[in-house]
Amino acid sequence: MDRALVAELLDLLPEGRVLTDPGLLGRYEHDEGEWAEFATPLAVVRARTAEEVQTVVRSCRAHGVAVIARGAGTGLSGGANASARSVVVSLEAMNSVVSIDALERLAVVEPGVVNDDLRAACAEFGLWYPPDPASSPWSTLGGNVATNAGGLCCVKYGVTRDYVLGVQVVTGTGELVRLGRMTAKGVVGYDLAGLMVGSEGTLGIITEITVKLRPLQAPRRTIAGYFDSVADAGRAVTAVAGAGLTPSALELIDRQCLLAVDAWKNMGLAVDANAVLLGQIDTVGAEGDSEAQRMRDCFDAAGATWSVVSGDAAEAEALFAARRLAYPAMERLGPVLTEDVCVPKRHIADMLERIEQIAAEHDTVIANIAHAGDGNLHPLLITPRADEPARERAQRAFAAIIDAALAYGGTVTGEHGIGTLKKAGLYQELSPAVIEMHRAVKAALDPDGILNPGKVL
Ligand SMILES: Cc1cc2nc3c(=O)[nH]c(=O)nc-3n(C[C@H](O)[C@H](O)[C@H](O)COP(=O)(O)OP(=O)(O)OC[C@H]3O[C@@H](n4cnc5c(N)ncnc54)[C@H](O)[C@@H]3O)c2cc1C
């Protein structure tokens, strides 16, 4: 029966779309969420049009086979991972920026457009697409929308959801629908476009996206602070929010990550601090100077051992590049289990201290990077390769971090999504009645449950 499906897809789709070579299938088995389960799919379809996606969904539905949407595979929760009876639909070849409308300040893109490529295309019109996950050189708009990706500048400019006006989607029955709008405002019916944001390929396969744009960001001032402890850095973040400041980025990177980046890229990073905060202010003129100085004062008052305000774009870019490289740098040291909890700003220092305790209690190495200004922490749990007891300890630490975040009024995932890695957390966080609402929505859009089954719910 499964062979018949693959033969049908080969027959219905243009030549070269359907991959069945085991060597090629291996490249589409899993995302970057190293610890999540995966299997080899029956086939991979590199779709070029929405109609081709419809064909795959209809055939898979008729054969009772799962369909897994995939962008660049940079996800960190196993969301794009294949299962044994599945067909992966790769959207990476649907990578055109369809249009940029400078008057309306919006862009229409295919789902495989890489985030940085959209950013570059918009810049030619003096426009800017703000959501900037640290994976922006690789991750796709389709993946960003399906995970509601956050990023560095989201502390001021909001996450992907804040920029999605409309989507074109293939549902679980193979229907192609347009959701949302092209206008600045609109309130016709339920917000079904919004429902697709963060749905992780379980409600529909996104084949086109309309996003809002802003004018290009003004030049930024960077405020750097060194701290003796991550908790001190956490207190500085709370102080910045308490002072009423709205940085355009406020990132944390700890010593372990800085050392790993330096060992890999030899960037000559100063590492005489246990935690570094990198802030940015993009308010223009004298007001921006004053805000930057106030932010530095917050750092100093929270115990910074060194701090500086810099308008040097090259120096700032080097520091932020180190922050973006932290995750791949840590991956070189061993398998990384990435946390993504988000806590209220008043509890950032408490949560960072608790993570240190959890590391000691479970004898697990935990490094920290964070979109600190949002309270979105990424403890990175690192284990030696092929060390099963260490893996089990890390898994217990992972669960303990989730418990602690919920106890502080936080959420189990700020931006990476549930995939399979955070499913237990979802059931901890949501009430049974809310889980039932999720199931009802899923049944309405994907009645046979073929879209990315086993993910999210
Ligand atoms: C170094 C690194 C840094 C990162 N930094 C950040 C960060 O700062 N912020 C952040 O939010 N994330 C970050 N991530 C995680 C990841 O990059 C994001 O989740 C990103 O949005 C995934 O995009 P992708 O194209 O790789 O999607 P994939 O990993 O391919 O897929 C992600 C999910 O979206 C679904 N999907 C993909 N395309 C579609 C589509 N067209 N229609 C429907 N569903 C679809 C998949 O089924 C899956 O559930 C980082 C990852 C890495 C490796």
The ligand as a Tripos MOL2 file, in Angstrom:
@<TRIPOS>MOLECULE
LIG
   53    58     1     0     0
SMALL
NO_CHARGES

@<TRIPOS>ATOM
      1 C1         21.3900   28.1450   15.6500 C.3       1 LIG1
      2 C2         19.9020   28.2360   15.8460 C.ar      1 LIG1
      3 C3         19.3670   29.4040   16.3920 C.ar      1 LIG1
      4 C4         17.9810   29.5150   16.5760 C.ar      1 LIG1
      5 N1         17.4930   30.6820   17.0850 N.ar      1 LIG1
      6 C5         16.1570   30.8430   17.2020 C.ar      1 LIG1
      7 C6         15.6310   32.0760   17.6960 C.ar      1 LIG1
      8 O1         16.3630   33.0160   18.0220 O.2       1 LIG1
      9 N2         14.2710   32.1920   17.7730 N.ar      1 LIG1
     10 C7         13.4360   31.1680   17.4090 C.ar      1 LIG1
     11 O2         12.2110   31.3350   17.4830 O.2       1 LIG1
     12 N3         13.9220   29.9940   16.9680 N.ar      1 LIG1
     13 C8         15.2480   29.8060   16.8410 C.ar      1 LIG1
     14 N4         15.7460   28.6090   16.3880 N.ar      1 LIG1
     15 C9         14.8180   27.5320   16.0310 C.3       1 LIG1
     16 C10        14.3890   27.5030   14.5440 C.3       1 LIG1
     17 O3         15.3320   28.1460   13.7190 O.3       1 LIG1
     18 C11        13.0000   28.1360   14.3650 C.3       1 LIG1
     19 O4         12.0390   27.3370   15.0130 O.3       1 LIG1
     20 C12        12.6010   28.3490   12.8950 C.3       1 LIG1
     21 O5         11.4020   29.0880   12.8610 O.3       1 LIG1
     22 C13        12.4000   27.0490   12.1210 C.3       1 LIG1
     23 O6         12.3500   27.3390   10.7380 O.3       1 LIG1
     24 P1         12.6780   26.1920    9.6700 P.3       1 LIG1
     25 O7         12.4770   26.7630    8.3250 O.co2     1 LIG1
     26 O8         14.0110   25.6030    9.9260 O.co2     1 LIG1
     27 O9         11.5190   25.1500   10.0010 O.3       1 LIG1
     28 P2         11.5860   23.5780   10.2490 P.3       1 LIG1
     29 O10        12.5380   23.2630   11.3510 O.co2     1 LIG1
     30 O11        11.7660   22.8820    8.9650 O.co2     1 LIG1
     31 O12        10.0950   23.3210   10.7780 O.3       1 LIG1
     32 C14         9.6600   23.8450   12.0080 C.3       1 LIG1
     33 C15         8.1790   23.5000   12.2130 C.3       1 LIG1
     34 O13         7.4020   24.2110   11.2590 O.3       1 LIG1
     35 C16         6.6700   23.3180   10.4300 C.3       1 LIG1
     36 N5          6.7110   23.8810    9.0900 N.ar      1 LIG1
     37 C17         7.7940   24.2660    8.3730 C.ar      1 LIG1
     38 N6          7.4120   24.8200    7.2070 N.ar      1 LIG1
     39 C18         6.0500   24.8000    7.1850 C.ar      1 LIG1
     40 C19         5.0670   25.2230    6.2650 C.ar      1 LIG1
     41 N7          5.3860   25.8020    5.1120 N.pl3     1 LIG1
     42 N8          3.7710   25.0170    6.5770 N.ar      1 LIG1
     43 C20         3.3970   24.4510    7.7360 C.ar      1 LIG1
     44 N9          4.2810   24.0350    8.6540 N.ar      1 LIG1
     45 C21         5.6040   24.2130    8.3880 C.ar      1 LIG1
     46 C22         7.3580   21.9640   10.5590 C.3       1 LIG1
     47 O14         6.4580   20.8820   10.3570 O.3       1 LIG1
     48 C23         7.8360   22.0330   12.0060 C.3       1 LIG1
     49 O15         6.7890   21.6830   12.8700 O.3       1 LIG1
     50 C24        17.1310   28.4440   16.2260 C.ar      1 LIG1
     51 C25        17.6730   27.2770   15.6890 C.ar      1 LIG1
     52 C26        19.0240   27.1660   15.5090 C.ar      1 LIG1
     53 C27        19.5810   25.8920   14.9150 C.3       1 LIG1
@<TRIPOS>BOND
     1     1     2 1
     2     2     3 ar
     3     2    52 ar
     4     3     4 ar
     5     4     5 ar
     6     4    50 ar
     7     5     6 ar
     8     6     7 ar
     9     6    13 1
    10     7     8 2
    11     7     9 ar
    12     9    10 ar
    13    10    11 2
    14    10    12 ar
    15    12    13 ar
    16    13    14 ar
    17    14    15 1
    18    14    50 ar
    19    15    16 1
    20    16    17 1
    21    16    18 1
    22    18    19 1
    23    18    20 1
    24    20    21 1
    25    20    22 1
    26    22    23 1
    27    23    24 1
    28    24    25 2
    29    24    26 1
    30    24    27 1
    31    27    28 1
    32    28    29 2
    33    28    30 1
    34    28    31 1
    35    31    32 1
    36    32    33 1
    37    33    34 1
    38    33    48 1
    39    34    35 1
    40    35    36 1
    41    35    46 1
    42    36    37 ar
    43    36    45 ar
    44    37    38 ar
    45    38    39 ar
    46    39    40 ar
    47    39    45 ar
    48    40    41 1
    49    40    42 ar
    50    42    43 ar
    51    43    44 ar
    52    44    45 ar
    53    46    47 1
    54    46    48 1
    55    48    49 1
    56    50    51 ar
    57    51    52 ar
    58    52    53 1
@<TRIPOS>SUBSTRUCTURE
     1 LIG1         1 GROUP 0 **** ****
